[in-house]
Amino acid sequence: MKKLLVVFALIALVFAAGTVQAKDWKKVRIGVEGAYPPFSYTTADGKLEGFDIDIAMALCKAMGAECTLVAQDWDGIIPALLARKYDAIIASMSITEERKKKVAFTNKYYNTPAKFVCKKGSMKDFTREQVAEATAGKKIGVQRATIHDNFITDNGGEGVEIKRYATQDEAYMDLAAGRVDMLLADSVAISDGFLKKPEGADYQFIGPDLNDPKWFGEGTGIAIRKEDKELVEKCNMAIDKIRADGTYKAIQDKYFDFNVYGE
């Protein structure tokens, strides 16, 4: 009889533990990068701003959640999510099959193509089919552990030298200093983060829009631990809500003069 009581007590503890661990997601910690303008950047006084930041805050409001932003370097952003440093990543992360092996994703919240950028007049234009030929023997800069890194690694031409950077700003500086021939990154990030600035005046986009699903995925989504299915659902509902009530468009129009959500 005593053994049965012990068993029942243990079962009750297991169920109680499950109840305690169940989350209502009224408090959510969000991992952001803070070094990828105009999507996220850190101001001189240390404040996080940008499209991703505003979207994160709008989604939290739509969910009725109190949110805390946690800045994290890009190359450690998924490991930190899995280590429970935060609950979700809103940092312009593309939804790819490779990343789906580690994390769950919401539906997309924007979708923009990747582009190459180079010094004006330094090389002739090229098509998607000519990427290998155009990059052969060139020094190409990318942010480390990104879809752009994966694409040029798989598609770069013979003798291509890939330089990988911790942040996009570091890549811009090396391009301006002549240490790389081209960069590959998100077209909007390049436009706002480099081409529209004085240091980007002598540079231009070159080559095609790149959006091959194999490398560039299904758009940009929110990464969440696979076991946190309720949070994925809440975020998806919040994305739909801010798209329907005009909040999304107001944020988009603050940063862009085009439809950043895509088709």
C-alpha positions as CSV (number, residue, x, y, z in Angstrom):
1,M,0.0,0.0,0.0
2,K,2.8,2.4,0.9
3,K,4.5,1.7,-2.4
4,L,1.2,2.5,-4.2
5,L,1.0,5.8,-2.3
6,V,4.5,6.7,-3.3
7,V,3.8,5.9,-7.0
8,F,0.6,8.1,-6.9
9,A,2.5,10.9,-5.2
10,L,5.2,10.8,-7.8
11,I,2.6,10.9,-10.6
12,A,0.9,13.9,-8.9
13,L,4.3,15.6,-8.7
14,V,4.9,15.1,-12.4
15,F,1.5,16.6,-13.3
16,A,2.1,19.4,-11.0
17,A,5.5,20.1,-12.5
18,G,3.9,20.1,-16.0
19,T,1.4,22.7,-14.8
20,V,4.1,24.9,-13.3
21,Q,6.1,24.7,-16.5
22,A,3.2,25.6,-18.8
23,K,3.6,29.1,-20.1
24,D,1.0,31.8,-20.7
25,W,3.6,33.9,-22.6
26,K,2.7,37.1,-20.8
27,K,6.4,37.8,-20.6
28,V,8.6,37.1,-23.6
29,R,12.3,37.7,-24.1
30,I,13.3,38.5,-27.7
31,G,16.7,38.0,-29.2
32,V,17.8,40.8,-31.6
33,E,21.0,41.7,-33.3
34,G,21.3,45.5,-33.2
35,A,23.9,45.7,-36.0
36,Y,21.8,45.3,-39.2
37,P,20.4,48.7,-40.3
38,P,17.7,49.5,-41.2
39,F,16.2,46.4,-39.6
40,S,18.0,46.7,-36.3
41,Y,20.7,49.0,-35.0
42,T,22.0,50.5,-31.8
43,T,22.0,54.3,-31.5
44,A,24.8,56.4,-30.0
45,D,23.0,56.3,-26.6
46,G,22.7,52.5,-26.7
47,K,19.0,52.3,-27.7
48,L,17.9,49.5,-30.0
49,E,15.9,50.8,-33.1
50,G,14.9,49.6,-36.5
51,F,12.2,47.8,-38.4
52,D,12.7,44.5,-36.6
53,I,12.6,46.3,-33.2
54,D,9.4,48.1,-34.0
55,I,7.8,44.9,-35.4
56,A,8.9,43.0,-32.2
57,M,7.2,45.7,-30.0
58,A,4.1,45.7,-32.1
59,L,3.8,41.9,-32.0
60,C,4.2,42.0,-28.2
61,K,1.4,44.5,-27.9
62,A,-0.8,42.4,-30.1
63,M,-0.2,39.4,-27.9
64,G,-0.7,41.3,-24.7
65,A,2.8,40.4,-23.6
66,E,5.5,42.3,-21.8
67,C,8.7,41.9,-23.8
68,T,12.4,42.3,-23.1
69,L,14.9,42.8,-25.9
70,V,18.2,40.9,-25.6
71,A,21.0,41.9,-27.9
72,Q,23.0,39.0,-29.3
73,D,25.8,38.7,-31.9
74,W,24.5,37.0,-35.0
75,D,26.8,33.9,-35.1
76,G,25.6,32.9,-31.7
77,I,21.9,33.8,-32.0
78,I,20.4,30.3,-32.5
79,P,22.6,28.7,-29.8
80,A,21.5,31.3,-27.4
81,L,17.9,30.7,-28.2
82,L,18.3,26.9,-27.6
83,A,20.2,27.7,-24.3
84,R,17.1,29.7,-23.2
85,K,18.8,33.1,-23.1
86,Y,15.6,34.3,-24.8
87,D,12.3,32.9,-26.2
88,A,12.2,34.1,-29.8
89,I,14.5,35.6,-32.4
90,I,13.3,38.7,-34.3
91,A,16.5,39.5,-36.3
92,S,15.8,39.3,-40.0
93,M,16.3,35.5,-40.0
94,S,15.3,33.8,-43.2
95,I,13.2,30.6,-43.0
96,T,15.4,27.9,-44.4
97,E,15.2,24.1,-44.4
98,E,18.6,23.9,-42.6
99,R,17.5,26.2,-39.8
100,K,14.2,24.3,-39.5
101,K,16.2,21.3,-38.3
102,K,17.1,23.3,-35.2
103,V,14.2,25.7,-34.5
104,A,10.6,26.3,-35.4
105,F,9.5,29.4,-37.4
106,T,6.5,31.5,-37.6
107,N,5.0,32.6,-40.9
108,K,7.1,35.3,-42.7
109,Y,6.9,38.9,-41.6
110,Y,8.9,40.3,-44.6
111,N,10.6,39.0,-47.8
112,T,13.3,40.9,-49.8
113,P,15.9,39.6,-52.3
114,A,19.7,39.5,-51.8
115,K,22.0,41.4,-54.1
116,F,25.7,41.9,-54.8
117,V,27.3,45.3,-54.5
118,C,30.6,46.5,-56.0
119,K,32.4,49.7,-56.9
120,K,30.9,51.5,-59.9
121,G,32.5,50.5,-63.1
122,S,34.7,47.8,-61.6
123,M,33.0,44.9,-63.4
124,K,30.2,44.2,-66.0
125,D,26.7,43.1,-65.0
126,F,25.8,39.4,-64.9
127,T,22.8,37.1,-64.7
128,R,21.9,34.4,-62.2
129,E,23.4,31.8,-64.6
130,Q,26.7,33.8,-64.7
131,V,27.2,34.1,-60.9
132,A,30.1,31.5,-60.9
133,E,31.8,33.2,-63.8
134,A,31.4,36.7,-62.3
135,T,32.7,35.7,-58.9
136,A,35.6,33.6,-60.0
137,G,38.9,34.8,-58.5
138,K,37.1,37.6,-56.6
139,K,37.1,38.5,-52.9
140,I,33.5,38.4,-51.8
141,G,32.4,39.7,-48.3
142,V,29.5,38.2,-46.4
143,Q,28.2,38.2,-42.9
144,R,29.2,34.9,-41.2
145,A,26.7,32.1,-40.9
146,T,24.0,33.8,-43.0
147,I,22.1,32.6,-46.1
148,H,24.4,34.9,-48.1
149,D,27.4,33.0,-46.8
150,N,25.8,29.7,-47.7
151,F,24.9,30.9,-51.2
152,I,28.3,32.1,-52.2
153,T,30.0,29.1,-50.6
154,D,27.9,26.8,-52.9
155,N,27.8,29.0,-56.0
156,G,31.0,31.0,-56.1
157,G,33.3,30.6,-59.0
158,E,36.7,29.0,-59.2
159,G,39.3,30.7,-57.0
160,V,36.7,32.8,-55.2
161,E,37.9,34.0,-51.8
162,I,35.1,34.4,-49.2
163,K,35.7,36.9,-46.4
164,R,33.3,36.4,-43.5
165,Y,32.4,39.1,-41.0
166,A,30.7,39.2,-37.6
167,T,28.6,42.2,-38.6
168,Q,27.4,43.7,-41.8
169,D,29.0,47.0,-40.9
170,E,32.4,45.4,-40.8
171,A,31.8,44.1,-44.3
172,Y,30.8,47.6,-45.5
173,M,34.0,49.0,-44.1
174,D,36.2,46.5,-45.9
175,L,34.4,47.1,-49.2
176,A,35.0,50.8,-48.9
177,A,38.6,50.2,-48.0
178,G,39.1,48.0,-51.1
179,R,39.8,44.8,-49.2
180,V,37.0,42.9,-51.0
181,D,35.7,43.2,-54.6
182,M,32.0,42.6,-53.8
183,L,29.6,42.1,-50.9
184,L,26.5,39.9,-50.9
185,A,23.7,40.8,-48.5
186,D,20.0,41.7,-48.3
187,S,19.3,44.3,-50.9
188,V,17.4,46.6,-48.4
189,A,20.2,46.3,-45.8
190,I,22.8,47.3,-48.4
191,S,20.7,50.2,-49.7
192,D,20.0,51.7,-46.4
193,G,23.1,50.6,-44.5
194,F,25.6,51.5,-47.2
195,L,24.6,52.9,-50.6
196,K,22.5,55.8,-49.2
197,K,25.4,56.8,-47.0
198,P,28.4,59.0,-48.1
199,E,30.8,56.1,-48.0
200,G,28.6,54.2,-50.5
201,A,28.4,57.0,-53.1
202,D,30.9,55.3,-55.4
203,Y,29.2,51.8,-55.2
204,Q,26.3,50.1,-56.9
205,F,24.2,47.0,-57.0
206,I,25.3,44.5,-59.6
207,G,23.9,41.2,-60.8
208,P,20.4,39.8,-60.4
209,D,17.9,39.7,-57.5
210,L,18.7,36.5,-55.6
211,N,15.8,34.6,-54.0
212,D,16.4,30.9,-54.8
213,P,14.4,29.1,-52.1
214,K,17.2,26.5,-51.7
215,W,19.5,29.1,-50.1
216,F,17.2,32.1,-49.3
217,G,14.3,30.3,-47.9
218,E,10.6,31.3,-47.7
219,G,11.0,34.9,-46.4
220,T,12.0,36.2,-42.9
221,G,10.3,34.7,-39.9
222,I,10.6,34.6,-36.1
223,A,12.6,31.7,-34.8
224,I,11.3,29.9,-31.7
225,R,12.3,26.7,-29.9
226,K,10.4,23.7,-31.4
227,E,8.8,22.8,-28.1
228,D,7.2,26.2,-27.7
229,K,4.4,25.6,-30.1
230,E,2.0,27.9,-28.3
231,L,4.3,30.9,-28.7
232,V,4.6,30.1,-32.5
233,E,0.8,30.2,-32.7
234,K,0.6,33.4,-30.7
235,C,3.2,35.1,-32.9
236,N,1.4,34.0,-36.1
237,M,-1.9,35.4,-34.8
238,A,-0.1,38.6,-33.9
239,I,1.5,39.0,-37.3
240,D,-2.0,38.6,-38.9
241,K,-3.4,41.1,-36.5
242,I,-0.9,43.9,-37.1
243,R,-1.1,43.2,-40.9
244,A,-4.9,43.6,-40.7
245,D,-5.2,46.7,-38.4
246,G,-2.7,48.9,-40.3
247,T,0.1,48.7,-37.7
248,Y,2.4,46.7,-40.0
249,K,2.0,49.3,-42.8
250,A,2.7,52.2,-40.5
251,I,6.0,50.6,-39.4
252,Q,6.8,49.6,-43.0
253,D,6.2,53.2,-44.2
254,K,8.5,54.5,-41.5
255,Y,11.5,52.7,-43.0
256,F,10.6,51.8,-46.7
257,D,8.9,53.3,-49.7
258,F,7.8,49.8,-51.0
259,N,6.0,46.7,-49.9
260,V,8.6,44.9,-47.8
261,Y,6.3,42.1,-47.0
262,G,6.5,40.7,-50.5
263,E,3.9,38.6,-52.3
